[in-house]
Amino acid sequence: MTDPPSPGASPFIHERVVAPGVLRWTLDNPSKRNAVHPDALAWISARARALSGEVVLLTGAGERAFSAGFDLSALPQALASSRALPDQPLIDACDAMQAADASFVAVLNGYVIGAGVELACACALRIARAGVWFQVPAARLGVVYHARGLQRFRAVFGPGLVRRLMLLGDRLSAEEVLAVGGLARLVEGPDELERAATELATRLREASPRSTRGHRAMLLSLERDGAPDAARLAEHEARRREAYAARGGDD
């Protein structure tokens, strides 16, 4: 059963409040195995900017696919409506997720292809059920992937698996991705996946928001930029001092 749509949501993605401070976003394009429509990406970009400390569980409708990639039937529309390349809405959505004041968890209930892989990699954590696999068909389609997406893939899959993913178009099993640290949990079936998602969301909500924000920002900077610049280091140091000051005030 899919989640009911929230007011203002795209018809291709639904939002539901599942607990205080916990949202579930469900990619829902069943006739195309949850392929990501540009309207859903635009909704993600706008909604992510309005978040304030929530945990967001991102999943796909049904039990077969998290997402089959970009909705290619929308490609002519995407090309006609903008001078930018057609993957710009995906770039914007992933950037918005990583800039948001929220913790995203990809709940991978089925196979993950193309644009779905990048959405999953834009999340802070990923959990999957057994049998899930990942594939990016860029080489087969003659597409050159954008640099930020490649950085996200490398951060999740590591230097070895990302070469197989992008140069060979290999399918990567959930077990392979777990082995390199790209998954926080791997469980057996849908019921276990739901329990694992609930447990993970609870733990994230119980963590100190100040600590979560500080670590999340620096970890993203390290993934994106390698050694952080002086401004990022200064910002992180200020967060550290603020956290210790607040801690001292609690004692």
Backbone as numpy.savetxt, mean C-alpha at the origin, in Angstrom:
# Nx Ny Nz CAx CAy CAz Cx Cy Cz
-18.73 -11.10 0.59 -19.57 -9.91 0.59 -18.69 -8.67 0.59
-18.99 -7.70 -0.26 -18.21 -6.48 -0.30 -18.73 -5.47 0.70
-17.86 -4.56 1.10 -18.24 -3.53 2.05 -19.15 -2.52 1.38
-20.12 -1.93 2.10 -20.96 -0.90 1.51 -20.15 0.34 1.22
-20.47 1.06 0.14 -19.68 2.24 -0.20 -19.90 3.37 0.79
-18.87 4.13 1.05 -19.00 5.30 1.90 -19.39 6.49 1.03
-19.98 7.53 1.64 -20.37 8.70 0.86 -19.18 9.29 0.13
-19.37 9.57 -1.15 -18.32 10.22 -1.92 -17.28 9.27 -2.47
-17.40 7.97 -2.19 -16.39 7.02 -2.66 -16.57 6.75 -4.14
-15.47 6.35 -4.79 -15.54 5.87 -6.16 -16.33 4.57 -6.19
-17.04 4.27 -7.29 -17.71 2.97 -7.38 -16.74 1.80 -7.41
-15.45 2.10 -7.59 -14.45 1.04 -7.70 -13.68 0.82 -6.41
-13.99 1.56 -5.36 -13.35 1.36 -4.06 -14.32 1.78 -2.97
-14.43 0.96 -1.93 -15.35 1.22 -0.84 -14.58 1.44 0.46
-15.15 2.26 1.33 -14.57 2.46 2.67 -15.59 2.07 3.72
-15.10 1.40 4.76 -15.95 1.05 5.89 -15.15 1.21 7.17
-15.80 1.72 8.20 -15.19 1.80 9.53 -15.39 0.44 10.19
-14.30 -0.23 10.57 -14.40 -1.56 11.16 -14.17 -1.55 12.66
-13.58 -0.47 13.17 -13.33 -0.30 14.60 -12.94 1.17 14.78
-12.96 1.66 16.01 -12.53 3.06 16.20 -11.12 3.28 15.67
-11.00 4.20 14.72 -9.69 4.51 14.16 -9.18 3.52 13.13
-10.00 2.56 12.73 -9.59 1.54 11.75 -10.56 1.56 10.58
-10.03 1.75 9.38 -10.83 1.77 8.15 -10.44 0.59 7.27
-11.41 0.12 6.51 -11.13 -0.87 5.48 -11.45 -0.26 4.12
-10.44 -0.22 3.25 -10.65 0.18 1.87 -10.63 -1.08 1.02
-11.68 -1.28 0.25 -11.82 -2.48 -0.57 -11.83 -2.12 -2.04
-10.82 -2.58 -2.79 -10.82 -2.44 -4.23 -11.93 -3.34 -4.77
-12.85 -2.77 -5.56 -14.03 -3.53 -5.95 -14.36 -3.28 -7.42
-13.76 -4.09 -8.27 -14.02 -4.05 -9.71 -14.14 -5.51 -10.16
-15.20 -6.21 -9.69 -15.22 -7.67 -9.78 -15.15 -8.23 -11.19
-15.73 -7.53 -12.16 -15.70 -8.06 -13.52 -14.30 -8.05 -14.11
-13.39 -7.26 -13.49 -12.01 -7.18 -13.97 -11.04 -7.58 -12.88
-11.48 -8.44 -11.95 -10.63 -8.99 -10.88 -9.95 -7.87 -10.08
-10.77 -6.86 -9.75 -10.32 -5.72 -8.94 -9.20 -4.92 -9.60
-9.19 -4.90 -10.93 -8.25 -4.02 -11.62 -8.49 -2.59 -11.17
-7.41 -1.83 -11.05 -7.49 -0.50 -10.45 -7.89 0.53 -11.50
-9.03 1.14 -11.31 -9.54 2.17 -12.21 -8.96 3.53 -11.81
-8.70 4.43 -12.77 -8.20 5.77 -12.41 -9.08 6.51 -11.42
-10.39 6.28 -11.47 -11.29 6.94 -10.50 -10.99 6.49 -9.08
-10.67 5.19 -8.91 -10.31 4.69 -7.58 -9.01 5.32 -7.10
-8.06 5.49 -8.01 -6.78 6.10 -7.65 -6.96 7.56 -7.27
-7.82 8.28 -8.00 -8.10 9.67 -7.65 -8.75 9.76 -6.28
-9.64 8.81 -5.98 -10.29 8.80 -4.66 -9.26 8.54 -3.56
-8.35 7.59 -3.79 -7.30 7.30 -2.80 -6.47 8.55 -2.55
-6.08 9.25 -3.61 -5.25 10.46 -3.45 -5.95 11.49 -2.58
-7.24 11.73 -2.86 -7.98 12.74 -2.11 -8.25 12.29 -0.68
-8.66 11.05 -0.50 -9.03 10.56 0.83 -7.81 10.46 1.74
-6.67 10.05 1.19 -5.47 9.91 2.01 -5.06 11.22 2.64
-5.28 12.32 1.92 -4.89 13.63 2.46 -5.74 14.04 3.65
-6.90 13.42 3.82 -7.81 13.80 4.91 -7.65 12.92 6.15
-6.77 11.92 6.09 -6.63 11.00 7.21 -5.88 11.66 8.37
-6.16 11.15 9.57 -5.55 11.72 10.76 -5.32 10.63 11.80
-4.29 9.84 11.58 -3.90 8.84 12.57 -4.57 7.48 12.44
-5.39 7.27 11.43 -6.09 6.00 11.29 -5.16 4.87 10.83
-5.62 3.66 11.05 -5.06 2.48 10.40 -5.99 2.13 9.25
-5.43 1.93 8.06 -6.23 1.61 6.88 -5.85 0.23 6.39
-6.82 -0.68 6.36 -6.63 -2.02 5.82 -7.07 -1.99 4.36
-6.13 -2.18 3.45 -6.41 -2.14 2.02 -6.48 -3.55 1.49
-7.63 -3.92 0.89 -7.81 -5.28 0.41 -8.60 -5.27 -0.89
-8.84 -6.44 -1.45 -9.63 -6.58 -2.66 -10.90 -7.34 -2.37
-11.94 -7.08 -3.16 -13.20 -7.79 -2.98 -13.04 -9.26 -3.40
-13.74 -10.14 -2.69 -13.68 -11.55 -3.03 -12.46 -12.24 -2.47
-12.21 -13.45 -2.94 -11.10 -14.25 -2.42 -10.14 -14.71 -3.51
-10.28 -14.17 -4.72 -9.42 -14.62 -5.81 -8.27 -13.67 -6.07
-8.57 -12.37 -6.11 -7.56 -11.39 -6.50 -7.58 -10.20 -5.56
-6.40 -9.78 -5.14 -6.27 -8.45 -4.52 -6.47 -7.41 -5.61
-5.70 -7.52 -6.69 -5.88 -6.65 -7.85 -5.15 -7.25 -9.04
-5.82 -7.19 -10.19 -5.22 -7.68 -11.43 -4.45 -6.60 -12.17
-4.14 -5.49 -11.50 -3.34 -4.45 -12.12 -4.17 -3.25 -12.53
-3.64 -2.46 -13.45 -4.34 -1.27 -13.94 -5.49 -1.70 -14.84
-6.61 -1.01 -14.73 -7.78 -1.29 -15.56 -7.50 -0.79 -16.98
-7.06 -1.69 -17.85 -6.63 -1.30 -19.19 -7.77 -0.74 -20.03
-9.02 -1.08 -19.69 -10.14 -0.54 -20.45 -10.27 0.97 -20.24
-9.67 1.48 -19.15 -9.70 2.92 -18.88 -8.52 3.65 -19.47
-7.62 2.92 -20.14 -6.41 3.54 -20.67 -6.70 4.64 -21.70
-7.60 4.43 -22.68 -7.89 5.53 -23.62 -8.40 6.78 -22.92
-9.26 6.60 -21.92 -9.76 7.73 -21.15 -8.63 8.44 -20.43
-7.73 7.66 -19.82 -6.61 8.25 -19.09 -5.69 9.03 -20.02
-5.44 8.50 -21.21 -4.57 9.18 -22.16 -5.21 10.45 -22.70
-6.54 10.42 -22.88 -7.23 11.56 -23.46 -7.44 12.70 -22.46
-7.50 12.36 -21.19 -7.87 13.36 -20.18 -6.69 14.11 -19.60
-5.46 13.72 -19.95 -4.30 14.35 -19.33 -3.11 14.28 -20.26
-2.23 15.28 -20.15 -0.97 15.24 -20.88 0.06 14.37 -20.18
-0.21 14.02 -18.95 0.71 13.17 -18.20 0.60 11.73 -18.70
1.58 10.91 -18.36 1.53 9.50 -18.70 0.39 8.82 -17.92
-0.15 7.72 -18.45 -1.33 7.13 -17.82 -1.10 6.56 -16.43
0.17 6.34 -16.04 0.39 5.83 -14.68 0.49 6.95 -13.64
0.29 8.21 -14.06 0.38 9.32 -13.10 -0.63 9.20 -11.95
-1.89 8.80 -12.21 -2.81 8.62 -11.07 -2.32 7.59 -10.06
-1.64 6.53 -10.53 -1.09 5.53 -9.62 0.05 6.13 -8.81
0.92 6.88 -9.46 2.03 7.54 -8.77 1.48 8.47 -7.69
0.47 9.27 -8.06 -0.12 10.23 -7.11 -0.75 9.51 -5.92
-1.47 8.41 -6.19 -2.15 7.69 -5.11 -1.15 7.09 -4.14
-0.10 6.46 -4.66 0.90 5.85 -3.78 1.66 6.91 -2.98
1.99 8.03 -3.64 2.65 9.11 -2.92 1.75 9.65 -1.80
0.45 9.78 -2.10 -0.49 10.29 -1.10 -0.60 9.33 0.08
-0.61 8.04 -0.19 -0.67 7.06 0.90 0.54 7.18 1.80
1.72 7.33 1.19 2.93 7.37 2.00 3.13 8.71 2.70
2.49 9.76 2.20 2.57 11.07 2.87 1.48 11.23 3.92
0.50 10.34 3.94 -0.66 10.49 4.82 -0.30 10.27 6.28
-1.08 10.89 7.14 -0.98 10.63 8.58 -1.83 9.40 8.88
-1.34 8.26 8.47 -2.07 7.00 8.63 -1.10 5.85 8.45
-1.46 4.70 8.98 -0.68 3.48 8.79 -1.48 2.54 7.89
-0.93 2.25 6.71 -1.61 1.39 5.74 -1.11 -0.04 5.86
-2.05 -0.98 5.82 -1.73 -2.40 5.83 -2.40 -3.03 4.62
-1.62 -3.64 3.74 -2.18 -4.37 2.60 -2.57 -5.76 3.07
-3.86 -6.09 2.92 -4.39 -7.39 3.31 -4.60 -8.17 2.01
-3.64 -9.02 1.68 -3.57 -9.61 0.34 -4.32 -10.94 0.33
-5.54 -10.86 -0.17 -6.46 -11.99 -0.16 -6.41 -12.80 -1.45
-5.61 -12.38 -2.43 -5.49 -13.08 -3.70 -4.28 -12.56 -4.44
-4.12 -12.99 -5.70 -2.92 -12.62 -6.44 -2.85 -11.11 -6.66
-1.63 -10.63 -6.89 -1.34 -9.20 -6.93 -0.53 -8.92 -8.20
-1.07 -8.10 -9.08 -0.43 -7.86 -10.37 -0.26 -6.36 -10.60
0.84 -5.97 -11.22 1.05 -4.62 -11.73 0.78 -3.51 -10.73
-0.21 -2.67 -11.06 -0.55 -1.54 -10.19 -0.92 -2.00 -8.79
-1.50 -3.20 -8.67 -1.82 -3.73 -7.35 -0.58 -3.98 -6.53
0.51 -4.40 -7.18 1.77 -4.61 -6.47 2.27 -3.29 -5.90
2.18 -2.22 -6.70 2.68 -0.95 -6.18 1.82 -0.43 -5.04
0.49 -0.58 -5.13 -0.36 -0.17 -4.01 0.01 -0.95 -2.74
0.26 -2.24 -2.89 0.65 -3.04 -1.73 2.00 -2.58 -1.18
2.93 -2.23 -2.08 4.25 -1.79 -1.63 4.22 -0.40 -1.03
3.21 0.40 -1.34 3.07 1.72 -0.73 2.58 1.63 0.70
2.09 0.47 1.11 1.62 0.27 2.49 2.81 0.03 3.42
2.62 0.38 4.68 3.70 0.19 5.66 3.95 -1.28 5.94
2.88 -2.08 5.92 2.97 -3.51 6.21 2.09 -4.28 5.25
2.43 -5.56 5.05 1.65 -6.43 4.19 1.45 -7.78 4.87
0.22 -8.29 4.80 -0.04 -9.65 5.25 -0.75 -10.37 4.10
-0.56 -11.67 4.01 -1.11 -12.42 2.88 -1.53 -13.80 3.34
-2.40 -14.40 2.54 -2.75 -15.80 2.76 -1.91 -16.67 1.84
-1.79 -17.92 2.19 -1.03 -18.86 1.37 -1.62 -18.93 -0.04
-0.75 -19.06 -1.02 -1.18 -19.14 -2.41 -1.13 -17.82 -3.15
-0.95 -16.72 -2.44 -0.84 -15.41 -3.08 0.48 -15.33 -3.86
0.44 -14.66 -5.00 1.67 -14.41 -5.76 1.65 -12.99 -6.31
2.85 -12.53 -6.69 3.05 -11.17 -7.17 3.67 -11.22 -8.57
3.20 -10.33 -9.45 3.79 -10.27 -10.78 3.61 -8.87 -11.36
4.64 -8.37 -12.03 4.58 -7.08 -12.72 4.92 -7.33 -14.18
3.94 -7.21 -15.10 4.17 -7.57 -16.50 4.75 -6.44 -17.34
5.48 -5.52 -16.74 6.00 -4.36 -17.48 6.86 -4.78 -18.67
7.75 -5.76 -18.48 8.64 -6.18 -19.56 7.85 -6.75 -20.73
6.82 -7.54 -20.42 6.01 -8.14 -21.48 5.20 -7.07 -22.21
4.76 -6.04 -21.49 3.93 -4.99 -22.09 4.76 -3.88 -22.73
6.08 -3.92 -22.57 6.93 -2.88 -23.14 6.87 -1.57 -22.38
6.56 -1.64 -21.08 6.44 -0.45 -20.24 7.72 -0.28 -19.43
8.19 0.97 -19.31 9.30 1.30 -18.43 8.70 1.89 -17.16
8.91 1.20 -16.04 8.28 1.58 -14.78 8.92 2.83 -14.20
8.13 3.64 -13.52 8.66 4.89 -12.96 9.56 4.61 -11.76
10.47 5.55 -11.52 11.55 5.33 -10.55 11.04 5.14 -9.13
10.03 5.92 -8.71 9.54 5.77 -7.34 8.94 4.39 -7.13
8.24 3.88 -8.17 7.70 2.54 -8.05 8.78 1.50 -7.91
9.87 1.65 -8.67 10.98 0.71 -8.56 11.63 0.78 -7.17
11.70 1.97 -6.61 12.23 2.11 -5.24 11.34 1.36 -4.25
10.04 1.50 -4.41 9.12 0.80 -3.51 9.28 -0.71 -3.66
9.37 -1.18 -4.89 9.53 -2.62 -5.11 10.82 -3.12 -4.47
11.91 -2.38 -4.64 13.19 -2.82 -4.10 13.15 -2.85 -2.57
12.45 -1.88 -1.96 12.36 -1.84 -0.50 11.62 -3.05 0.04
10.64 -3.54 -0.70 9.83 -4.66 -0.23 10.43 -6.01 -0.63
10.86 -6.15 -1.89 11.28 -7.44 -2.41 12.79 -7.68 -2.32
13.56 -6.60 -2.09 15.00 -6.75 -2.03 15.62 -6.75 -3.42
16.95 -6.62 -3.50 17.61 -6.46 -4.80 17.55 -7.69 -5.69
17.48 -8.87 -5.11 17.45 -10.07 -5.93 16.08 -10.32 -6.55
15.06 -10.35 -5.71 13.72 -10.63 -6.20 13.21 -9.54 -7.13
13.60 -8.27 -6.89 13.08 -7.21 -7.75 13.62 -7.35 -9.17
14.80 -7.90 -9.32 15.32 -8.13 -10.67 14.51 -9.22 -11.39
14.16 -10.25 -10.67 13.31 -11.28 -11.27 11.94 -10.71 -11.62
11.43 -9.88 -10.73 10.11 -9.28 -10.93 10.08 -8.40 -12.17
11.09 -7.53 -12.31 11.05 -6.51 -13.35 11.75 -6.91 -14.65
12.83 -7.67 -14.58 13.57 -8.03 -15.79 13.04 -9.29 -16.44
12.55 -10.22 -15.62 12.07 -11.49 -16.16 10.55 -11.62 -16.14
9.90 -10.77 -15.36 8.46 -10.89 -15.23 8.03 -12.10 -14.44
8.92 -12.62 -13.57 8.61 -13.81 -12.78 7.46 -13.56 -11.81
6.74 -14.64 -11.53 5.81 -14.63 -10.42 6.59 -14.91 -9.14
6.37 -14.09 -8.14 7.00 -14.30 -6.84 5.96 -14.83 -5.88
6.25 -15.95 -5.25 5.30 -16.53 -4.30 5.34 -15.75 -2.99
4.24 -15.85 -2.25 4.19 -15.21 -0.94 5.29 -15.75 -0.03
5.62 -17.02 -0.17 6.66 -17.61 0.65 8.02 -16.98 0.36
8.30 -16.71 -0.91 9.56 -16.06 -1.28 9.61 -14.64 -0.70
8.49 -13.94 -0.78 8.45 -12.56 -0.29 8.55 -12.52 1.23
7.91 -13.48 1.90 8.04 -13.58 3.36 9.49 -13.79 3.75
10.21 -14.61 2.99 11.59 -14.96 3.33 12.53 -13.76 3.29
12.21 -12.75 2.49 13.06 -11.55 2.42 12.50 -10.40 3.26
11.44 -10.68 4.04 10.89 -9.65 4.93 9.85 -8.75 4.31
9.36 -9.10 3.12 8.37 -8.26 2.47 6.96 -8.41 2.99
6.73 -9.45 3.79 5.44 -9.67 4.44 5.62 -9.70 5.95
4.66 -9.10 6.66 4.69 -9.17 8.11 4.13 -10.50 8.61
3.15 -11.05 7.88 2.55 -12.33 8.26 2.13 -13.08 7.01
2.17 -14.40 7.06 1.62 -15.26 6.02 0.77 -16.30 6.73
-0.51 -16.36 6.37 -1.46 -17.24 7.06 -2.08 -18.21 6.05
-2.88 -19.15 6.54 -3.36 -20.23 5.68 -4.57 -19.86 4.82
-5.57 -19.23 5.39 -6.80 -19.02 4.63 -7.48 -17.71 4.95
-8.67 -17.47 4.35 -9.36 -16.19 4.52 -9.70 -15.85 5.97
-10.15 -16.84 6.75 -10.50 -16.56 8.14 -9.27 -16.15 8.94
-8.17 -16.87 8.73 -6.92 -16.52 9.42 -6.42 -15.14 8.98
-6.62 -14.83 7.71 -6.20 -13.52 7.20 -6.98 -12.40 7.88
-8.27 -12.60 8.05 -9.10 -11.59 8.71 -8.68 -11.40 10.15
-8.41 -12.50 10.84 -7.96 -12.40 12.23 -6.61 -11.70 12.32
-5.71 -12.02 11.40 -4.39 -11.40 11.41 -4.49 -9.90 11.13
-5.38 -9.51 10.22 -5.56 -8.09 9.92 -6.10 -7.34 11.13
-7.06 -7.94 11.82 -7.63 -7.32 13.01 -6.58 -7.17 14.11
-5.78 -8.22 14.30 -4.73 -8.17 15.33 -3.70 -7.10 15.01
-3.29 -7.03 13.74 -2.28 -6.05 13.35 -2.80 -4.63 13.50
-4.06 -4.40 13.11 -4.65 -3.08 13.25 -4.74 -2.67 14.71
-5.09 -3.62 15.58 -5.18 -3.33 17.02 -3.82 -2.94 17.57
-2.79 -3.67 17.19 -1.44 -3.36 17.68 -0.98 -1.99 17.18
-1.28 -1.66 15.95 -0.90 -0.35 15.43 -1.65 0.77 16.15
-2.92 0.54 16.46 -3.70 1.56 17.15 -3.22 1.74 18.60
-2.71 0.68 19.19 -2.25 0.75 20.58 -0.86 1.36 20.71
-0.13 1.43 19.62 1.21 2.03 19.65 1.10 3.55 19.85
2.18 4.13 20.34 2.21 5.59 20.54 2.13 6.29 19.19
1.13 7.17 18.98 1.05 7.89 17.70 2.30 8.71 17.42
2.89 9.29 18.45 4.10 10.09 18.27 5.25 9.23 17.75
5.42 8.05 18.34 6.47 7.14 17.91 6.20 6.63 16.50
4.96 6.27 16.24 4.60 5.74 14.92 4.89 6.77 13.83
4.48 8.01 14.05 4.70 9.05 13.04 6.19 9.28 12.80
6.97 9.32 13.88 8.39 9.58 13.74 9.11 8.47 13.00
8.83 7.23 13.37 9.49 6.10 12.72 9.03 5.94 11.27
7.72 6.14 11.05 7.20 5.98 9.70 7.85 6.98 8.75
7.98 8.22 9.18 8.56 9.26 8.32 10.02 8.97 7.99
10.79 8.56 8.99 12.20 8.30 8.73 12.40 7.04 7.91
11.62 5.99 8.17 11.75 4.77 7.39 11.43 5.02 5.92
10.40 5.81 5.65 10.07 6.15 4.26 11.18 6.96 3.62
11.77 7.87 4.38 12.87 8.67 3.85 14.06 7.79 3.51
14.37 6.83 4.37 15.50 5.93 4.11 15.23 5.07 2.87
13.99 4.60 2.72 13.66 3.79 1.55 13.75 4.62 0.27
13.34 5.88 0.36 13.26 6.71 -0.83 14.59 7.34 -1.19
15.31 7.83 -0.19 16.47 8.68 -0.45 17.80 8.06 -0.04
17.77 6.91 0.62 19.02 6.39 1.17 19.40 7.22 2.39
20.60 7.76 2.40 21.02 8.61 3.51 20.18 9.88 3.51
19.49 10.20 4.61 18.63 11.39 4.64 19.45 12.67 4.62
18.85 13.73 4.06 19.55 15.01 4.01 19.46 15.70 5.38
20.12 16.86 5.48 20.20 17.57 6.76 18.82 17.97 7.27
17.95 18.39 6.37 16.61 18.82 6.79 15.82 17.66 7.38
15.91 16.49 6.74 15.19 15.33 7.25 15.77 14.88 8.59
17.08 14.90 8.73 17.69 14.54 10.01 17.28 15.51 11.11
17.24 16.80 10.79 16.83 17.79 11.78 15.37 17.57 12.20
14.53 17.27 11.23 13.12 17.01 11.54 12.98 15.78 12.44
13.75 14.74 12.12 13.67 13.52 12.91 14.19 13.76 14.33
15.27 14.53 14.45 15.80 14.84 15.78 14.79 15.64 16.59
14.09 16.56 15.95 13.07 17.33 16.65 11.95 16.42 17.15
11.55 15.44 16.33 10.53 14.49 16.74 11.01 13.68 17.95
12.29 13.29 17.94 12.84 12.52 19.05 12.81 13.32 20.35
13.24 14.56 20.26 13.26 15.41 21.45 11.85 15.65 21.98
10.92 15.86 21.05 9.53 16.07 21.46 8.96 14.84 22.15
9.30 13.65 21.62 8.81 12.41 22.20 9.37 12.20 23.60
10.68 12.44 23.78 11.27 12.27 25.10 10.73 13.29 26.10
10.48 14.51 25.61 9.92 15.53 26.49 8.53 15.14 26.97
7.73 14.61 26.03 6.38 14.17 26.41 6.43 12.99 27.36
7.39 12.09 27.12 7.55 10.92 27.98 7.91 11.36 29.40
8.81 12.33 29.50 9.19 12.81 30.81 8.05 13.47 31.54
7.19 14.14 30.80 6.04 14.79 31.41 5.01 13.83 31.92
5.04 12.57 31.40 4.06 11.57 31.83 4.46 10.92 33.14
5.75 11.00 33.47 6.24 10.28 34.67 6.01 11.09 35.93
